[in-house]
């Protein structure tokens, strides 16, 4: 991505405490408008806390969060969502007692489900059409993950925050997700995506930020990180060659 593009989302010196625990230690992060930014790092680095802090689920104890130039640091979660920001948590966040249809109906805040957009989603996730009237709690783990992602896609969003979308999915579905997220980018959606699967991340990301110990320790293009196995090993303890 062109570094001159104005960030849609910018975190400046963000600290987050959860009870007595100091999790984020001054996060600086810029998410370019209209691109896919991958947020990588070891377990416990602070990636999920970063997403939850942006969504207002946990509040920053210091620093500033700006969306489209406006300070949203003190916004409650419903107010963040009203800015057309959607969040797909790692724990899926679906309603197990409701059907697939009802889960997607509730996610369509602006009106009835759009048939054309549903067909577009079914193209990437055909299982959701197959189990349209089935209770979500009866789906497999991978199908639940697909439903969680579809809930965030059912209406156009300005910013999509996604926590480990490939977890528990078969390779064929992961490939469909790569296409789906690329299609969302093409329609102007900005995506910040936490991922442990570096091979998946390398195929999708435009830019990348790597976290360690509650800070962003590297930011740049995904292409540059993919091309530098030594940098991968230093930042992530892995190389792309060993995670095909």
QUIRA-V406459 format. One record per pair of residues at least 4 apart in sequence whose C-alpha atoms are under 7 Angstrom apart, sorted by the first residue. I is the first residue (numbers start at 0). J is the second residue. Records with the same first field share a line. If there is no record, write none. Layout:
I = J  J
This chain:
0 = 34  205  206
4 = 31  32
5 = 31  32
6 = 29  30  31  32
7 = 30  31  32  66  67
8 = 29  30  65  66  67
9 = 28  29  30  64  65  66
10 = 26  27  28  29  63  64  65
11 = 26  27  28  62  63  64
12 = 25  26  27  62  63
13 = 23  24  25  26  27  59  61  62  63
14 = 23  24  25  26  59  60  61  62
15 = 21  22  23  58  59  60
16 = 20  21  22  60
17 = 21  22
22 = 45  213
23 = 45  213  214
24 = 213  214
25 = 214
26 = 213  214  215
27 = 215
30 = 36
32 = 189
33 = 184  187  188  189
34 = 184  189  190  205
35 = 189  190  191  204  205  206
36 = 190  191  192  204  205  206  207
37 = 191  192  193  200  204  206  207  208
38 = 46  191  192  193  194  207  208  209
39 = 193  194  195  208  209  210
40 = 44  209  210  211  235
41 = 211  235
44 = 210  211  212  213
45 = 49  210  212  213
46 = 50  193  210
47 = 51  162
48 = 52
49 = 53
50 = 54  160
51 = 55  56  57
52 = 56  57  58  59
53 = 64
54 = 76  79
55 = 74  75  76
56 = 76
59 = 72
63 = 70  72
64 = 70  71  72
65 = 69  70  71
66 = 70  71
74 = 78  79
75 = 79
76 = 80
77 = 81
78 = 82
79 = 84
80 = 84  85
83 = 156  157  158
84 = 156  157  158  159
85 = 151  156  158  159  160
86 = 151  159  160  161
87 = 91  147  148  151  160  161  162
88 = 92  161  162
89 = 162  163
91 = 143  144  147
92 = 147
93 = 102  147
94 = 102  135
95 = 134  135  136
96 = 134  135  136
97 = 101  102  134  135
98 = 102  131  132  133  134  135
99 = 103  127  130  131  132  133  134  135
100 = 104  131  132
101 = 105
102 = 106
103 = 107  150  153
104 = 112
106 = 150  153
107 = 111  112  153  154
113 = 117
114 = 118
115 = 119
116 = 120  153
117 = 121  153
118 = 122
120 = 124  149
121 = 125  127  128
123 = 175  176  179
124 = 145
125 = 129
126 = 130
127 = 131  146
135 = 143
138 = 142  143
139 = 143
140 = 144  167
141 = 145  167  168
142 = 146
143 = 147
144 = 148
145 = 149
146 = 150
147 = 151
148 = 152
149 = 153
156 = 188
157 = 188  189
158 = 188  189  190
159 = 189  190  191
160 = 190  191  192
161 = 191  192  193
162 = 192  193  194
163 = 193  194  195
165 = 173
168 = 172  173
169 = 173
170 = 174
171 = 175
172 = 176
173 = 177
174 = 178
175 = 179
176 = 180
177 = 181  203
178 = 182
179 = 183
180 = 184
181 = 185
182 = 186
183 = 187  188
184 = 188  189
194 = 200
196 = 200
197 = 201  239  242
198 = 202  239  242  243
199 = 203
200 = 204
201 = 221  225
204 = 221
205 = 220  221
206 = 219  220  221
207 = 218  219  220  221
208 = 215  217  218  219
209 = 215  216  217  218
210 = 214  215  216
211 = 215  216
220 = 224
221 = 225
222 = 226
223 = 227
224 = 230  231
225 = 239
227 = 231
228 = 232  238  239
229 = 233
230 = 234
231 = 235  236  237  238
232 = 236  237  238
238 = 242
239 = 243
